[in-house]
């Protein structure tokens, strides 16, 4: 990993806050630190879920990650 | 008393077979949301479109799988199914339950959900249909704390592993499928509950090539029991089958409800061998084991005379899937034989599983199953990732090889040749 855990967390949160769609695949976070292993990115993303910064959004067949405020807004508008 | 008229669904009660409509009407007597379930389904039949919205943020805290969100798009008409989420429950290995456990599970489900179940879903889980969002955590807490029962997988996770009955009941099991399934379920809890992959990933464990859990067609990583040495033959028992001894019925008597005539070993076994590796030598049955593809037909027909060999293990086939995004795909044999044992914590399997995951997480596209990634990059690349040399078992027969292409450095002299010299022997 080129970034520290804290910097990677910040980059993931920023990505999830600014992406055009609120739901992101785990792969979308890989570009936050191209040197990090996919497993490390996944571990950090899951830590962010535990901390309440991200949440899981599931279609049933696919699981994505989202910022809670963005996804709740979107679900209200459906 | 029915809440909504359901003339179209009522048609489904008229046949001689059990009807889910009748079962739901009965359930509706104590769970009124089932009237709305029937009402919404009737409307879907009429409109010819689903009225479910699926997906969303439902789940239990910390888990990225196990709950599939379902909402009605007509809660004004059907308030009982406004939320009707599905919970996937991790079934025990081989689906062995005690009735006490099942009753306790159903008591919880009656308390927190609709009481409607699907036993079992195609991955193997117990499927509980119809839970409101606010009841999910309560159900999950009681289930885990009172019954030691966990949720299964959904989404881009490892899906609930499943296995056949294996050594618990089947003499043909070539490894302990239940132990393998349980151990790997425990070992990969993180992958089961928290999404890590581009898409779903399934394991299935079959004890022998009869493949009772259909691993070869239904999962990304199929572990199918096999043997390396010779089929064990009891020649005396073969003679009894040929003599139509009533104690030796063909197919273990499975089809004896009808008179099929006398058992004919030539017609029913030898001629049906896919590789023609069997013959009678006098009154002895002879098998050319090097040609045997482990189809199990002869063993299934004469179980008291033939048995799998003694050097047992499993074949690993990778990349099967049912049609969802792309068409159905059968598994590709990748590892012809591996020892599968608890003694080394199933290292023979985990070594390959983790290699595949690390590679697929990196190169797999979103919503691409591992079999599709394999197809996209080609088998030679995949074999390199797995650090496996191409083997004769990877091809159907010599010179009909669709997969393995030689690289220039593997061919003596490379690709360079004297075209003038070549044309002297082969006119254009």
Interface residues (C-beta under 8 A of the other chain):
Chain A: X25 X26 X27 X37 X38 X39 X42 X46 X49 X50 X55 X56 X57 X58 X59 X60 X61 X62 X63 X64 X65 X66 X68 X71 X72 X75 X78
Chain B: X53 X54 X55 X56 X57 X58 X59 X62 X63 X64 X65 X67 X68 X69 X86 X154 X155 X156 X157 X194 X195 X196 X197 X198 X199 X200 X324 X358 X361 X362 X365 X366 X367
